[in-house]
């Protein structure tokens, strides 16, 4: 509020500047980071992105969910140029969301929180984060839903049953494209088509015909299965779940909205062990063995674990730093935050 009342901050010119380089935009960058507190007040004036400024910029980038590379780049400029008034509005909106969340969680129990805009998964016990995971969430046109549910079961090395959205928006268009080239999407991916419970010969499938929409599709366990080695189940009207992924690259990206609504979880074996450790006979090495051997097994949790999918784009950490994230699905009422970075 004090920053807004003092006039906010100036805009930073659009520029690409690496550490050690000179650029006129760096003068404005220094002033901007002084206002928001990443840079000491005496560090004004210079056009050089020196080591001190690069470290301050890295801190800002980390506070905004950006790659902490110390460079002034397009995503960083876009985040810097969200106005102070809009950031204050975002904080007020998210305070209400956080209060709603704290009203329903039971701090004495274990629970899992998925923060969709942050693409982050946290396992919490006794009000402490036990394990934190980078995630991949739903695309803008296939958003991950908000929900309150309970984790009840883990499927190790599961079969992937393709959901309707993936069938209509991904598989069938890809099938048509490959068919035009004389290729077969089923034989290439290992996905199997079924009609009335009977497996369909992939060579007989016409992707331009109407029958493909009536088939069910599934992919057996294996290294190419998009669910990876474990799927985490909970009740959901939208048929979403959390799962491993054989594609590690997305976890290192700034923009991790790339799924069809389900949550991919990095280092999911840590979360799987934390969930199943309450069951007799499930030590950490057994979870690791399931991943190593590819053995197929479903495990019901002895005690179901509450789960919350939330939409928090601004919050404060224990050290007093304010964290902001992109408003992926434009729910904060400030379009600039949703579209700019």
C-alpha positions as CSV (number, residue, x, y, z in Angstrom):
1,X,0.0,0.0,0.0
2,X,2.8,2.4,0.9
3,X,4.4,1.9,-2.6
4,X,1.1,2.6,-4.3
5,X,0.6,5.8,-2.2
6,X,4.1,6.9,-3.1
7,X,3.3,6.7,-6.8
8,X,4.3,3.1,-7.6
9,X,7.2,2.4,-9.9
10,X,8.3,3.5,-13.4
11,X,8.2,1.2,-16.4
12,X,11.4,-0.6,-17.5
13,X,12.1,-0.3,-21.2
14,X,11.9,-3.5,-23.2
15,X,15.4,-4.7,-23.6
16,X,17.6,-7.8,-23.5
17,X,20.7,-7.2,-21.4
18,X,23.1,-9.8,-20.0
19,X,25.2,-9.5,-16.8
20,X,28.2,-7.2,-17.4
21,X,26.6,-5.4,-20.3
22,X,25.7,-1.7,-20.5
23,X,22.2,-0.4,-21.6
24,X,20.2,2.7,-20.9
25,X,17.3,0.5,-19.6
26,X,19.5,-0.6,-16.6
27,X,19.1,2.9,-15.0
28,X,15.3,2.3,-14.9
29,X,15.8,-1.3,-13.7
30,X,17.9,-0.1,-10.8
31,X,15.2,2.3,-9.7
32,X,12.5,-0.4,-10.1
33,X,14.3,-2.9,-7.9
34,X,15.1,-0.3,-5.3
35,X,11.3,0.5,-5.0
36,X,10.4,-3.2,-4.6
37,X,13.3,-3.8,-2.2
38,X,15.6,-6.2,-4.0
39,X,18.3,-3.5,-4.5
40,X,19.8,-1.1,-1.8
41,X,18.8,2.5,-2.2
42,X,22.4,3.7,-2.9
43,X,22.8,1.5,-6.0
44,X,21.4,4.1,-8.4
45,X,22.6,5.6,-11.7
46,X,24.9,3.1,-13.5
47,X,23.9,1.7,-16.9
48,X,25.9,-1.5,-16.3
49,X,24.2,-4.7,-15.2
50,X,27.0,-5.4,-12.7
51,X,27.3,-8.4,-10.3
52,X,25.3,-6.7,-7.5
53,X,22.4,-5.8,-9.8
54,X,22.5,-9.3,-11.3
55,X,22.0,-10.8,-7.9
56,X,19.2,-8.5,-7.1
57,X,17.6,-9.3,-10.4
58,X,17.9,-13.0,-9.7
59,X,16.1,-12.5,-6.4
60,X,13.3,-10.6,-8.2
61,X,13.1,-13.4,-10.7
62,X,12.8,-16.1,-8.0
63,X,10.1,-14.1,-6.3
64,X,8.1,-14.1,-9.5
65,X,8.6,-17.7,-10.6
66,X,11.0,-16.8,-13.4
67,X,14.3,-18.5,-14.3
68,X,16.9,-16.7,-12.0
69,X,19.4,-16.0,-14.8
70,X,20.3,-12.4,-13.8
71,X,19.4,-11.3,-17.3
72,X,17.0,-8.5,-18.3
73,X,14.8,-10.4,-20.7
74,X,11.3,-10.2,-22.1
75,X,9.5,-12.3,-19.4
76,X,11.3,-10.4,-16.7
77,X,10.5,-7.0,-18.2
78,X,6.8,-8.0,-18.5
79,X,6.7,-9.0,-14.8
80,X,8.5,-5.8,-13.7
81,X,6.0,-3.7,-15.6
82,X,2.9,-5.0,-13.9
83,X,1.9,-1.8,-12.1
84,X,2.0,-1.4,-8.3
85,X,-1.7,-0.9,-8.2
86,X,-2.3,-4.2,-10.0
87,X,0.0,-6.0,-7.7
88,X,-1.8,-4.6,-4.7
89,X,-5.1,-5.7,-6.2
90,X,-3.6,-9.1,-6.7
91,X,-2.4,-9.3,-3.1
92,X,-5.9,-8.4,-1.8
93,X,-7.6,-11.0,-4.0
94,X,-5.2,-13.7,-2.9
95,X,-5.5,-12.9,0.8
96,X,-9.2,-13.9,0.5
97,X,-8.2,-17.2,-1.2
98,X,-5.6,-17.9,1.5
99,X,-8.1,-17.3,4.2
100,X,-10.5,-19.7,2.6
101,X,-7.8,-22.3,2.4
102,X,-6.8,-22.0,6.0
103,X,-10.4,-22.3,7.1
104,X,-10.7,-25.8,5.6
105,X,-7.3,-27.4,6.3
106,X,-6.6,-29.2,9.5
107,X,-3.0,-28.3,10.5
108,X,-2.6,-31.3,12.8
109,X,-3.1,-33.7,9.8
110,X,-1.2,-34.5,6.7
111,X,-2.5,-32.9,3.5
112,X,-1.3,-32.0,0.0
113,X,-1.7,-28.7,-1.7
114,X,-1.4,-28.1,-5.4
115,X,-1.0,-24.4,-6.3
116,X,-2.0,-24.2,-9.9
117,X,-0.5,-20.8,-10.9
118,X,2.8,-21.7,-9.2
119,X,2.7,-25.2,-10.8
120,X,3.8,-26.4,-7.4
121,X,2.9,-29.4,-5.2
122,X,3.5,-29.4,-1.4
123,X,3.1,-32.2,1.1
124,X,2.4,-30.7,4.5
125,X,2.3,-32.2,8.0
126,X,2.0,-30.3,11.3
127,X,1.9,-27.0,9.4
128,X,5.4,-27.7,7.8
129,X,6.2,-28.4,4.2
130,X,7.7,-31.9,4.2
131,X,8.4,-32.1,0.5
132,X,7.9,-29.6,-2.4
133,X,7.6,-30.5,-6.0
134,X,7.7,-28.7,-9.3
135,X,4.6,-29.5,-11.3
136,X,3.0,-29.2,-14.8
137,X,-0.6,-28.0,-14.8
138,X,-3.4,-27.7,-17.4
139,X,-3.1,-25.6,-20.5
140,X,-4.9,-22.3,-20.7
141,X,-7.6,-23.9,-22.9
142,X,-7.7,-27.0,-20.7
143,X,-7.4,-25.6,-17.2
144,X,-6.7,-27.7,-14.1
145,X,-9.9,-27.4,-11.9
146,X,-10.1,-26.1,-8.4
147,X,-11.0,-29.0,-6.0
148,X,-11.1,-30.4,-2.5
149,X,-10.7,-34.1,-2.4
150,X,-8.9,-37.0,-0.7
151,X,-6.0,-39.1,-2.0
152,X,-7.0,-42.7,-1.7
153,X,-4.9,-44.9,-3.9
154,X,-1.6,-45.1,-5.8
155,X,-1.3,-47.0,-9.1
156,X,2.3,-48.2,-9.7
157,X,3.2,-48.6,-13.3
158,X,-0.3,-48.0,-14.5
159,X,-2.1,-48.4,-17.7
160,X,-3.0,-45.0,-19.2
161,X,-6.7,-44.8,-20.2
162,X,-6.9,-41.8,-22.5
163,X,-9.5,-39.2,-21.3
164,X,-12.0,-37.9,-23.8
165,X,-10.3,-34.5,-24.2
166,X,-7.0,-36.1,-25.1
167,X,-8.8,-38.4,-27.6
168,X,-10.6,-35.6,-29.4
169,X,-8.0,-32.9,-29.2
170,X,-4.8,-34.8,-29.5
171,X,-5.0,-38.4,-30.6
172,X,-7.5,-38.2,-33.4
173,X,-6.0,-35.1,-35.1
174,X,-2.5,-36.8,-34.8
175,X,-3.9,-40.0,-36.1
176,X,-5.3,-38.2,-39.2
177,X,-2.1,-36.3,-39.8
178,X,0.0,-39.5,-39.6
179,X,-2.5,-41.5,-41.7
180,X,-2.1,-38.9,-44.5
181,X,1.7,-39.7,-44.4
182,X,1.1,-43.4,-44.5
183,X,2.0,-43.8,-40.8
184,X,0.0,-45.2,-37.9
185,X,-0.2,-43.3,-34.6
186,X,-1.2,-46.5,-32.6
187,X,1.8,-48.6,-33.7
188,X,4.1,-45.7,-33.2
189,X,3.0,-44.9,-29.6
190,X,1.9,-48.3,-28.4
191,X,-1.6,-47.1,-27.7
192,X,-4.3,-49.7,-28.1
193,X,-7.8,-49.1,-29.4
194,X,-10.8,-51.1,-28.1
195,X,-14.3,-51.5,-29.4
196,X,-16.8,-53.2,-27.0
197,X,-14.0,-54.6,-25.0
198,X,-12.2,-56.1,-27.9
199,X,-8.8,-54.9,-29.2
200,X,-9.0,-53.3,-32.6
201,X,-6.3,-54.1,-35.2
202,X,-4.5,-50.8,-35.5
203,X,-4.1,-51.2,-39.3
204,X,-7.9,-51.2,-39.7
205,X,-8.4,-47.9,-38.0
206,X,-9.6,-45.1,-40.3
207,X,-8.9,-41.8,-38.4
208,X,-11.2,-39.9,-40.8
209,X,-14.1,-42.2,-40.0
210,X,-16.7,-41.9,-37.2
211,X,-15.8,-45.1,-35.4
212,X,-12.6,-43.7,-33.9
213,X,-14.7,-41.5,-31.6
214,X,-16.5,-44.5,-30.2
215,X,-13.3,-46.5,-29.4
216,X,-11.7,-46.5,-26.0
217,X,-7.9,-46.1,-25.9
218,X,-5.2,-47.2,-23.5
219,X,-1.5,-47.5,-23.3
220,X,0.2,-50.3,-21.4
221,X,2.8,-49.6,-18.7
222,X,6.3,-48.8,-20.1
223,X,8.9,-46.2,-20.6
224,X,6.7,-44.2,-23.1
225,X,3.6,-44.3,-20.9
226,X,2.9,-40.6,-20.1
227,X,1.8,-41.5,-16.6
228,X,5.3,-42.7,-15.8
229,X,5.7,-45.1,-12.9
230,X,3.0,-43.9,-10.5
231,X,-0.5,-42.3,-10.7
232,X,-2.1,-40.7,-7.6
233,X,-5.8,-41.2,-7.4
234,X,-8.5,-39.1,-5.8
235,X,-12.2,-38.4,-6.4
236,X,-12.8,-35.8,-9.1
237,X,-15.7,-34.9,-11.2
238,X,-13.3,-33.7,-13.9
239,X,-11.4,-37.0,-14.0
240,X,-8.1,-35.5,-13.2
241,X,-5.2,-37.0,-11.2
242,X,-1.5,-36.5,-10.4
243,X,1.2,-38.6,-12.0
244,X,4.8,-39.1,-13.0
245,X,6.1,-38.1,-16.4
246,X,8.7,-39.5,-18.7
247,X,9.2,-36.0,-20.1
248,X,11.5,-34.2,-17.7
249,X,12.2,-31.1,-19.9
250,X,9.0,-29.3,-19.0
251,X,9.8,-29.2,-15.3
252,X,12.6,-26.7,-15.9
253,X,10.4,-24.3,-17.9
254,X,9.1,-20.9,-16.7
255,X,5.7,-21.6,-18.3
256,X,4.5,-25.0,-17.0
257,X,0.9,-25.0,-18.2
258,X,1.1,-27.9,-20.7
259,X,-1.1,-30.7,-19.6
260,X,-4.8,-31.5,-20.3
261,X,-5.7,-30.7,-16.7
262,X,-3.9,-33.4,-14.8
263,X,-0.9,-32.6,-12.6
264,X,2.5,-34.0,-13.6
265,X,4.8,-34.1,-10.5
266,X,8.6,-33.9,-10.6
267,X,10.5,-36.3,-8.3
268,X,7.1,-38.0,-7.6
269,X,8.7,-41.0,-5.9
270,X,9.3,-38.7,-2.8
271,X,5.6,-37.8,-2.7
272,X,4.6,-41.4,-3.3
273,X,6.7,-42.6,-0.4
274,X,5.4,-39.9,1.9
275,X,1.8,-41.0,1.0
276,X,2.3,-44.7,1.3
277,X,4.7,-44.8,4.2
278,X,1.7,-45.2,6.6
279,X,1.0,-48.6,5.0
280,X,2.7,-51.7,6.5
281,X,5.5,-53.0,4.4
282,X,6.0,-49.9,2.3
283,X,9.4,-48.5,3.1
284,X,11.2,-46.1,0.7
285,X,13.2,-48.9,-1.0
286,X,10.0,-50.7,-1.9
287,X,8.8,-47.6,-3.8
288,X,12.2,-47.4,-5.5
289,X,11.9,-51.0,-6.4
290,X,8.5,-50.5,-8.1
291,X,10.1,-47.8,-10.2
292,X,13.1,-50.0,-11.1
293,X,11.2,-53.2,-11.9
294,X,8.1,-51.7,-13.6
295,X,5.9,-54.1,-11.5
296,X,2.2,-53.4,-11.7
297,X,0.4,-52.8,-8.4
298,X,-2.4,-50.8,-6.9
299,X,-2.1,-49.7,-3.3
300,X,-5.0,-48.2,-1.2
301,X,-3.8,-45.8,1.5
302,X,-4.3,-47.0,5.0
303,X,-5.4,-43.4,5.8
304,X,-6.6,-41.2,3.0
305,X,-4.8,-37.9,2.7
306,X,-6.8,-34.6,2.1
307,X,-6.0,-32.8,-1.1
308,X,-6.5,-29.2,-2.2
309,X,-6.1,-27.8,-5.7
310,X,-5.9,-24.0,-5.1
311,X,-5.4,-20.9,-7.2
312,X,-2.9,-18.6,-5.4
313,X,-1.0,-16.1,-7.4
314,X,0.5,-14.0,-4.6
315,X,1.7,-14.8,-1.1
316,X,4.4,-14.0,1.5
317,X,7.1,-16.5,2.6
318,X,8.4,-16.8,6.2
319,X,11.4,-14.5,5.3
320,X,9.0,-11.7,4.4
321,X,9.5,-11.9,0.6
322,X,6.4,-11.4,-1.5
323,X,5.9,-14.0,-4.2
324,X,3.9,-13.4,-7.4
325,X,3.0,-15.8,-10.1
326,X,1.4,-15.4,-13.5
327,X,-2.4,-15.4,-13.5
328,X,-2.6,-18.4,-15.9
329,X,-6.4,-18.6,-16.2
330,X,-7.1,-14.8,-15.9
331,X,-8.9,-15.2,-12.5
332,X,-7.4,-12.2,-10.8
333,X,-9.3,-9.7,-12.8
334,X,-6.1,-8.0,-14.1
335,X,-5.6,-9.2,-17.7
336,X,-2.0,-7.8,-17.8
337,X,-0.9,-10.3,-15.2
338,X,-2.4,-13.2,-17.2
339,X,-1.0,-12.4,-20.6
340,X,2.2,-10.4,-20.2
341,X,4.7,-13.1,-19.0
